[in-house]
Amino acid sequence: MKKLTVFTFLFLLVVLTSACGKDKTTNTIALAGDKVFQDSCISCHSSGGISGGQVMLDASKIHNDFTSSKDLSAFVRKNMPKSSPGSLSSEEYDAVVKYLWAQK
């Protein structure tokens, strides 16, 4: 019985530690994506509580127009920013796409 209790405790500890790590990674990605959005997108777009440009990005429309984050990524990489498509680094595109895809 004591072994089962120790095993259960260790299992829960691993699960909780893993969950905390994912939240930290998700938050880091969200912050990076938000920064890219602020630096490179806001002159033309607004999103959620972020106001800026004239074109409002709607999360439900993003999810309706693109079947996956890969589709969204391909579009954004090819077409954005409108003034200079393809000008962001791969990491910046990844971050802003993850940020946009996570909007609900």
C-alpha positions as CSV (number, residue, x, y, z in Angstrom):
1,M,0.0,0.0,0.0
2,K,2.8,2.4,0.9
3,K,4.5,1.7,-2.5
4,L,1.2,2.6,-4.3
5,T,0.9,5.8,-2.4
6,V,4.5,6.8,-3.2
7,F,4.0,5.9,-6.8
8,T,0.8,7.9,-7.0
9,F,2.5,10.9,-5.4
10,L,5.4,10.7,-7.9
11,F,3.1,10.3,-10.8
12,L,1.0,13.4,-9.8
13,L,4.2,15.4,-9.2
14,V,5.5,14.6,-12.8
15,V,2.1,15.5,-14.3
16,L,1.8,18.8,-12.4
17,T,5.4,19.7,-13.2
18,S,4.8,19.0,-16.9
19,A,1.7,21.0,-16.9
20,C,3.5,24.0,-15.4
21,G,6.2,23.8,-18.0
22,K,3.7,23.9,-20.8
23,D,2.0,27.0,-19.4
24,K,5.4,28.8,-19.1
25,T,6.2,27.9,-22.8
26,T,2.7,29.0,-23.9
27,N,3.1,32.3,-22.1
28,T,6.5,32.8,-23.6
29,I,5.2,32.2,-27.1
30,A,2.2,34.4,-26.4
31,L,4.4,37.3,-25.2
32,A,6.8,36.9,-28.2
33,G,3.8,36.8,-30.6
34,D,2.2,39.8,-29.0
35,K,5.5,41.7,-29.4
36,V,5.7,40.8,-33.1
37,F,2.1,41.9,-33.5
38,Q,2.8,45.2,-31.8
39,D,5.9,45.8,-33.8
40,S,4.9,44.6,-37.2
41,C,1.1,44.2,-37.5
42,I,-0.6,46.9,-35.5
43,S,-0.1,49.6,-38.0
44,C,-2.7,47.9,-40.2
45,H,-4.5,45.5,-37.8
46,S,-6.3,45.4,-34.5
47,S,-6.9,42.2,-32.6
48,G,-9.0,41.6,-29.5
49,G,-8.3,44.3,-27.0
50,I,-5.4,45.7,-29.1
51,S,-6.4,48.6,-31.2
52,G,-4.3,49.9,-34.0
53,G,-5.0,49.7,-37.7
54,Q,-8.3,49.7,-39.6
55,V,-8.5,46.0,-40.2
56,M,-9.8,44.1,-37.2
57,L,-8.6,40.5,-36.8
58,D,-11.4,38.4,-35.5
59,A,-10.4,35.1,-33.9
60,S,-13.5,33.2,-35.1
61,K,-12.9,34.4,-38.6
62,I,-9.3,33.3,-38.5
63,H,-10.4,29.8,-37.4
64,N,-13.1,29.8,-40.1
65,D,-10.9,31.0,-42.9
66,F,-7.9,28.7,-42.1
67,T,-8.3,25.0,-41.3
68,S,-5.0,24.8,-39.4
69,S,-2.3,27.0,-38.0
70,K,-0.1,25.7,-40.9
71,D,-2.6,27.2,-43.4
72,L,-2.5,30.5,-41.5
73,S,1.3,30.4,-41.3
74,A,1.5,29.9,-45.1
75,F,-0.8,32.8,-45.7
76,V,0.9,35.1,-43.3
77,R,4.4,34.3,-44.5
78,K,3.5,34.9,-48.1
79,N,1.4,38.0,-47.6
80,M,2.4,39.9,-44.5
81,P,3.4,42.5,-43.6
82,K,1.6,43.9,-46.6
83,S,4.2,46.6,-47.1
84,S,7.0,44.0,-47.1
85,P,5.8,40.3,-47.4
86,G,8.3,37.8,-46.1
87,S,10.4,40.3,-44.3
88,L,10.1,38.9,-40.8
89,S,12.4,36.1,-39.4
90,S,11.1,32.6,-39.3
91,E,10.9,32.9,-35.5
92,E,8.8,36.1,-35.7
93,Y,6.4,34.5,-38.1
94,D,6.1,31.4,-35.9
95,A,5.5,33.5,-32.8
96,V,2.8,35.8,-34.4
97,V,1.0,32.8,-36.0
98,K,0.9,31.0,-32.7
99,Y,-0.3,34.2,-31.0
100,L,-3.1,34.7,-33.6
101,W,-4.1,31.0,-33.6
102,A,-4.4,31.0,-29.8
103,Q,-6.9,33.9,-29.9
104,K,-10.4,32.8,-28.9
